[in-house]
Amino acid sequence: MDQDVNFCARMINHGQSEIWLAGNGHELTPRRTLATNEVINVTRRHCTPDVFAAFNAIYHGAIGQIAVLALPSLAEIAAEFRLQM
């Protein structure tokens, strides 16, 4: 996967979130709505503890705030969330 591609997640409310892939200021995939705990579980599995802690702090900072991940394992995360470019 291109190194300029990022995983983005935004909490809609405390139970639902939107996820998508973005790069160079553009959305590369359609947004998907899914359970907030699913976003947490998948990202926790694919991130180191320090990267996950930073992502989680932004993700839970405020409703509507976009948290971004740029990782070498981004292709695995995208596949698990069924985000296809």
Stockholm file with secondary structure:
# STOCKHOLM 1.0

chainA/1-85         MDQDVNFCARMINHGQSEIWLAGNGHELTPRRTLATNEVINVTRRHCTPDVFAAFNAIYHGAIGQIAVLALPSLAEIAAEFRLQM
#=GR chainA/1-85 SS CCTTEEEEEEESSSSEEEEEEEETTEECSCCEEEEHHHHHHHHHHHSCHHHHHHHHHHHTTSTTCEEEECCTTHHHHHHHTTCCC
#=GC SS_cons        CCTTEEEEEEESSSSEEEEEEEETTEECSCCEEEEHHHHHHHHHHHSCHHHHHHHHHHHTTSTTCEEEECCTTHHHHHHHTTCCC
//
